[in-house]
Amino acid sequence: MVISIGNNYDLEAKAEGYGFKWKVHADIKRKNPLTNEILDINVGMVDGPYCKNDYRKMKESRTYFGRYKYKCPKCGYKRTLLKNCWTLECEIEDDIEAKYRWTEANS
């Protein structure tokens, strides 16, 4: 098991999901010793959501009936979802880790 101290992550990637862009920081849990292919990762931090047009931080506000509205302060891009920012970050984290687990199971 690899434990990182501070913000020193092995991987930094940009992902898209739920109509936004995200910045993902992850640690490598396991590699293939022969091909050096990444087999499993542990997502440590997800930054976002960012606007898909100009990569600015989206402003979150609560609306009626438990919905959340996201708006870009520069270009005006809007998106209304049932999930808040924290839930979206957890979903993105789980999606990325599941992608690596799925490719490992099918290889």
Phi, psi and omega per residue, in radians:
M1 nan 2.360 -3.111
V2 -1.870 2.224 3.111
I3 -2.062 2.232 3.129
S4 -1.770 2.576 3.136
I5 -1.869 2.231 3.134
G6 1.368 -2.523 -3.113
N7 -1.808 0.548 3.122
N8 -1.606 1.666 3.140
Y9 -1.846 2.660 -3.134
D10 -1.303 -0.628 -3.069
L11 -2.181 2.526 2.974
E12 -2.375 2.133 -3.077
A13 -2.381 2.747 3.049
K14 -1.860 2.270 -3.100
A15 -2.184 2.820 3.055
E16 -2.161 2.451 3.107
G17 -3.048 2.532 3.128
Y18 1.032 0.484 3.106
G19 1.444 0.203 -3.116
F20 -2.255 2.953 2.973
K21 -1.832 2.591 -3.107
W22 -2.351 2.647 3.022
K23 -1.948 2.134 -3.032
V24 -2.003 2.296 3.070
H25 -2.008 2.271 -3.058
A26 -2.494 2.769 3.037
D27 -1.912 2.535 3.093
I28 -1.452 2.174 3.119
K29 -1.562 -0.667 -3.070
R30 -2.645 2.447 3.081
K31 -2.169 2.705 3.006
N32 -1.326 2.156 -3.063
P33 -1.175 -0.441 -3.115
L34 -1.497 -0.817 -3.056
T35 -1.755 -0.122 -3.122
N36 1.090 0.396 3.110
E37 -1.385 2.443 3.132
I38 -1.325 2.155 -3.119
L39 -1.770 -0.520 -3.105
D40 -2.666 2.489 3.133
I41 -2.286 2.855 3.039
N42 -2.196 1.948 -3.124
V43 -1.305 2.140 -3.088
G44 -1.695 -0.641 -3.068
M45 -2.620 2.422 3.071
V46 -2.163 2.139 3.095
D47 -1.824 2.440 3.100
G48 2.541 -2.977 0.018
P49 -1.378 2.597 3.079
Y50 -2.009 2.666 -3.138
C51 -1.126 2.439 -3.129
K52 -1.361 -0.224 -3.139
N53 -1.581 -0.833 -3.050
D54 -2.255 0.205 3.011
Y55 1.035 0.679 3.041
R56 -1.740 2.706 3.129
K57 -1.162 2.254 -3.130
M58 -1.365 2.525 3.061
K59 -1.609 2.284 -3.098
E60 -1.848 2.365 3.058
S61 -2.450 2.629 -3.116
R62 -1.559 2.367 3.106
T63 -2.026 -2.910 -3.132
Y64 -1.292 2.748 3.038
F65 1.038 0.575 3.054
G66 1.296 0.361 3.127
R67 -1.687 2.767 3.118
Y68 -2.154 2.346 -3.115
K69 -1.914 2.287 3.122
Y70 -1.999 2.328 -3.097
K71 -2.444 2.379 3.059
C72 -1.416 2.235 -3.114
P73 -1.226 -0.347 -3.079
K74 -1.655 -0.999 -3.020
C75 -1.669 -0.256 3.104
G76 1.510 0.188 3.091
Y77 -1.066 2.265 -3.097
K78 -2.156 2.587 3.102
R79 -2.645 2.311 3.117
T80 -2.016 2.217 -3.107
L81 -2.333 2.897 3.077
L82 -1.502 -0.141 -3.055
K83 -1.926 2.497 3.079
N84 -1.466 3.121 -3.050
C85 -1.087 -0.736 -3.121
W86 -1.115 -0.745 3.124
T87 -1.143 -0.692 3.102
L88 -1.105 -0.710 3.103
E89 -1.091 -0.717 3.102
C90 -1.139 -0.680 3.111
E91 -1.139 -0.757 3.116
I92 -1.102 -0.758 3.114
E93 -1.022 -0.807 -3.135
D94 -1.175 -0.673 3.123
D95 -1.084 -0.744 -3.110
I96 -1.214 -0.769 3.105
E97 -1.126 -0.664 3.115
A98 -1.155 -0.588 3.109
K99 -1.079 -0.748 3.117
Y100 -1.229 -0.648 3.083
R101 -1.138 -0.662 -3.122
W102 -1.207 -0.721 3.138
T103 -1.202 -0.552 3.095
E104 -1.207 -0.704 -3.121
A105 -1.223 -0.534 -3.091
N106 -1.702 0.139 3.137
S107 -1.741 nan nan
